[in-house]
Every structure is written in C-alpha cells, then in structure tokens.
C-alpha cells in the first residue's frame, strides 16, 4: 500500500497526495469476511492533498448508493455475497466492488480528472472483483449489477447475489479502525447524515393582563322634595 502518490490537481499542477494508513485499514476491515464492515466511501480533501474518508457502514448496497452525491467525484468499495446453491450444496463467497462515482452534476474540469484519480484509488481498493465507473445510479440496480458481476467471473458462475449488508449473517464481529470522517471533509459531503434540528422551546406566553378595576357606579340623582297639596 502506498502512503503518498503523485497526482495532477484540478488545475493540472503535479503534487503529492497522501493516502492515510487508516483508509487502508478500513478497506481491510471490509475485505475481512468475519467483520461487520461492509463498505467505505472516500473523497479528495481540499487542494487534493489527502484522500479522506467520507462514510463507512454495514447496511449494504442501498445505504451505499444513498450516500453518492450528484455534485462530487467519490471512490468507494463494497462487499456483497455470491451464492452458489446447487440443492445439495450451498457455498457463499464474498465479492468486492470498486466504485468510481462521477456525479451527474460534477463540473467538466473535475470530470476530466476522475479517470486519473481512479488509478490512484485502485491501489487502495485492491482485491476488487468488479470495477465500476458510473454517473448513473440505475447501474446499481440488481439486474445490471448482477450482469456486471457475472461477466467478471470465470467459467463457474454463482447463481445468485446478496447485497443486503449483514442481514442473515451470524457471528460477525465489530473490528474498529482509526478511519474517521473529519469535520472538514464532511462539510461538503452531502451524503453525510443530517443532524436533527434541536427542537426550539415554545415562547413563553405573555403574562395575563390584570383586569381593569370596575368603574364605580354613578351616584343616583337626589329625589325632589314633595310639594304640599293646595
């Protein structure tokens, strides 16, 4: 695994980009069949000086695809399961997919560099059975994805695939690693979980107005004295 690689930045200038060891460790967790780690998604930090972790999870393909941002170039690795069920025998093997995602709203200059950056991340996501570069999320639907996986296998092909993360898998362990998304990298990542708004306390009701004192009744007019009869 390489700690640094030489790349061209968005303006065409050559410089060195760091690939943190923590990213290599996070991918090895995904490749370990005994762990719950199922995918990671990486991006390019400010100035293209360092590859950064943007997301990792255990819930499988649907969660992975839900984090792909239409305005970014992202690189990810995902584990799925190839099922070979022949009635009397059933085998399960892990398959790994390396994804280069070029969002449909990515600017032209970034889109042009995606291919070069892809070669950099190929080293990080080593051991992948399928390499997929796309701007279309329909490529992750089960039918086209299974077709691509089957095309990448040898003569003996499995008869099914599972993309549902760790569902129905028992005995897996959580294996922590040091790859954590940094606040600065998450600031521009629209696939990051949204923080729930803190409920605002309802404004206090204004104090009830004091009742105005009742007006005193007007004094009754004095009765006129009776006049004597003539």
VMD Tcl script that draws the C-alpha trace (Angstrom):
set ca {
  {0.00 0.00 0.00}
  {1.25 3.47 -0.85}
  {1.38 6.31 1.68}
  {1.65 9.02 -0.99}
  {1.01 9.20 -4.72}
  {1.80 11.74 -7.42}
  {-1.30 13.29 -8.98}
  {-2.34 16.28 -11.05}
  {-4.68 18.65 -9.26}
  {-7.75 20.29 -10.82}
  {-5.56 22.97 -12.46}
  {-3.08 20.44 -13.92}
  {-0.22 21.05 -11.48}
  {1.57 17.93 -10.22}
  {1.81 17.38 -6.49}
  {1.82 14.64 -3.88}
  {-1.41 13.35 -2.34}
  {-1.41 11.43 0.92}
  {-3.28 8.13 1.34}
  {-3.63 7.72 5.13}
  {-2.91 4.26 6.52}
  {-6.27 4.41 8.30}
  {-8.01 4.18 4.90}
  {-6.06 1.04 4.02}
  {-7.03 -0.43 7.40}
  {-10.71 0.45 6.86}
  {-10.71 -1.32 3.49}
  {-9.04 -4.38 5.01}
  {-11.92 -4.47 7.51}
  {-14.39 -4.58 4.63}
  {-12.40 -7.36 2.95}
  {-12.39 -9.41 6.17}
  {-15.36 -11.81 5.93}
  {-15.55 -12.04 9.72}
  {-16.27 -8.35 10.34}
  {-19.45 -6.28 10.14}
  {-17.72 -3.63 7.98}
  {-19.47 -3.61 4.60}
  {-18.37 -0.52 2.67}
  {-16.36 2.70 2.75}
  {-16.62 5.86 0.63}
  {-13.67 8.21 0.10}
  {-13.17 11.61 -1.46}
  {-10.47 14.16 -2.13}
  {-9.62 16.71 0.55}
  {-9.10 20.42 0.00}
  {-6.35 21.12 -2.53}
  {-6.23 17.40 -3.36}
  {-3.55 16.97 -0.68}
  {-5.09 13.94 1.00}
  {-7.63 11.20 0.42}
  {-10.33 11.41 3.07}
  {-12.93 9.08 4.49}
  {-16.48 10.32 3.98}
  {-18.59 7.35 5.07}
  {-18.46 3.73 6.14}
  {-21.21 1.34 7.12}
  {-22.66 -2.12 7.50}
  {-26.10 -1.91 5.85}
  {-25.20 -2.85 2.28}
  {-25.78 -1.57 -1.23}
  {-28.88 0.59 -0.70}
  {-27.20 2.60 2.05}
  {-24.02 2.90 -0.01}
  {-25.86 4.24 -3.06}
  {-27.86 6.63 -0.90}
  {-24.63 8.40 0.03}
  {-23.46 9.09 -3.53}
  {-23.65 12.83 -4.11}
  {-24.63 14.18 -7.55}
  {-22.08 17.02 -7.28}
  {-18.96 15.06 -6.27}
  {-16.35 12.61 -7.51}
  {-16.26 9.77 -4.98}
  {-14.49 6.43 -4.66}
  {-15.88 3.52 -2.72}
  {-15.57 -0.17 -2.01}
  {-18.42 -2.53 -1.18}
  {-18.72 -6.17 -0.12}
  {-21.54 -8.39 -1.40}
  {-22.10 -12.15 -1.30}
  {-22.09 -14.57 -4.22}
  {-24.39 -17.54 -3.56}
  {-23.90 -20.85 -5.31}
  {-26.86 -23.02 -4.34}
  {-26.96 -26.39 -6.08}
  {-29.58 -28.01 -3.86}
  {-27.35 -30.47 -2.05}
  {-24.52 -27.96 -1.63}
  {-24.54 -24.24 -0.92}
  {-21.47 -22.03 -0.88}
  {-21.16 -18.35 -0.05}
  {-18.23 -16.23 -1.18}
  {-17.55 -12.54 -0.71}
  {-17.27 -10.36 -3.79}
  {-15.85 -6.84 -3.74}
  {-16.85 -3.92 -5.94}
  {-14.69 -0.84 -6.51}
  {-16.82 2.16 -7.49}
  {-15.72 5.38 -9.14}
  {-18.70 7.72 -8.86}
  {-18.74 10.85 -11.02}
  {-21.89 12.71 -10.04}
  {-24.05 13.88 -12.97}
  {-23.67 17.50 -11.77}
  {-19.85 17.39 -11.46}
  {-18.06 20.23 -13.25}
  {-16.29 19.41 -16.52}
  {-12.76 20.03 -15.18}
  {-13.32 17.61 -12.28}
  {-14.98 15.05 -14.56}
  {-11.88 15.09 -16.79}
  {-9.60 14.25 -13.85}
  {-11.78 11.43 -12.49}
  {-10.03 8.80 -14.63}
  {-6.59 9.80 -13.35}
  {-7.75 9.76 -9.74}
  {-9.35 6.37 -10.31}
  {-5.92 4.83 -10.91}
  {-4.80 6.23 -7.55}
  {-7.70 4.64 -5.68}
  {-7.29 1.32 -7.50}
  {-4.30 0.74 -5.23}
  {-6.35 1.47 -2.12}
  {-9.28 -0.73 -3.18}
  {-7.15 -3.69 -4.16}
  {-8.71 -7.13 -4.45}
  {-11.94 -5.92 -6.08}
  {-13.66 -8.41 -8.40}
  {-15.53 -5.67 -10.26}
  {-14.50 -2.11 -11.09}
  {-17.44 0.15 -11.92}
  {-17.25 3.78 -13.07}
  {-20.60 5.46 -13.46}
  {-22.67 8.62 -13.14}
  {-25.97 6.75 -13.16}
  {-27.46 5.21 -10.03}
  {-29.53 2.81 -12.11}
  {-26.26 0.90 -12.68}
  {-26.59 -0.20 -9.03}
  {-29.96 -1.83 -9.56}
  {-29.79 -5.57 -9.01}
  {-30.21 -6.75 -12.61}
  {-27.41 -4.69 -14.25}
  {-25.13 -5.15 -11.24}
  {-25.54 -8.94 -11.27}
  {-24.89 -8.91 -15.03}
  {-21.62 -6.99 -14.47}
  {-20.54 -9.33 -11.67}
  {-21.30 -12.44 -13.72}
  {-19.29 -11.02 -16.62}
  {-16.30 -10.59 -14.30}
  {-16.28 -14.19 -13.05}
  {-14.70 -17.27 -14.56}
  {-16.43 -20.25 -16.12}
  {-18.07 -21.37 -12.87}
  {-20.64 -18.71 -12.07}
  {-22.73 -18.39 -8.89}
  {-26.49 -18.49 -9.30}
  {-27.31 -15.58 -7.01}
  {-26.02 -12.50 -5.17}
  {-26.95 -10.75 -1.94}
  {-26.42 -7.02 -1.43}
  {-28.19 -6.55 1.91}
  {-25.19 -5.94 4.13}
  {-25.06 -8.23 7.14}
  {-28.66 -9.48 7.03}
  {-28.89 -13.18 7.93}
  {-25.17 -13.24 8.77}
  {-24.26 -14.54 12.22}
  {-21.03 -14.48 14.20}
  {-19.62 -11.30 12.64}
  {-17.54 -9.04 14.86}
  {-17.13 -5.29 15.01}
  {-13.50 -4.53 14.26}
  {-12.72 -0.87 14.99}
  {-10.24 1.07 12.89}
  {-8.82 4.59 13.01}
  {-10.57 5.82 9.86}
  {-12.95 8.55 10.94}
  {-14.56 11.22 8.77}
  {-13.09 14.63 9.57}
  {-15.45 17.57 10.14}
  {-13.78 19.48 7.29}
  {-14.34 16.66 4.79}
  {-17.94 16.19 5.89}
  {-18.68 19.89 5.47}
  {-19.03 19.47 1.68}
  {-20.28 15.87 1.68}
  {-24.00 15.83 1.06}
  {-24.21 12.13 1.80}
  {-23.40 12.77 5.46}
  {-26.19 12.08 7.91}
  {-28.20 15.18 8.58}
  {-28.22 16.46 12.11}
  {-31.64 16.57 13.60}
  {-32.73 20.06 14.43}
  {-32.85 20.76 18.13}
  {-36.48 21.41 19.00}
  {-36.97 25.01 20.00}
  {-38.82 25.71 23.19}
  {-42.15 27.38 22.62}
  {-42.03 31.06 23.56}
  {-43.44 31.76 27.00}
  {-46.97 33.05 26.98}
  {-47.20 36.73 27.92}
  {-48.49 37.35 31.44}
  {-52.23 37.63 31.64}
  {-53.43 41.20 31.68}
  {-54.72 42.34 35.01}
  {-58.44 43.09 34.93}
  {-59.24 46.79 34.94}
  {-60.88 47.91 38.17}
  {-64.63 48.14 37.78}
  {-65.84 51.69 37.39}
  {-67.71 52.97 40.44}
  {-71.45 53.32 39.77}
  {-72.58 56.87 39.17}
  {-74.44 58.36 42.18}
  {-78.23 58.28 41.81}
  {-79.85 61.79 41.37}
  {-81.28 63.26 44.57}
  {-85.07 62.94 44.85}
  {-87.01 66.25 44.60}
  {-88.99 67.22 47.79}
  {-92.74 66.64 47.54}
  {-94.86 69.84 47.12}
  {-97.69 70.36 49.68}
  {-101.19 69.89 48.33}
  {-103.11 73.31 47.78}
}
mol new
graphics top color blue
foreach p $ca { graphics top sphere $p radius 0.5 }
foreach p [lrange $ca 0 end-1] q [lrange $ca 1 end] { graphics top cylinder $p $q radius 0.2 }
display resetview
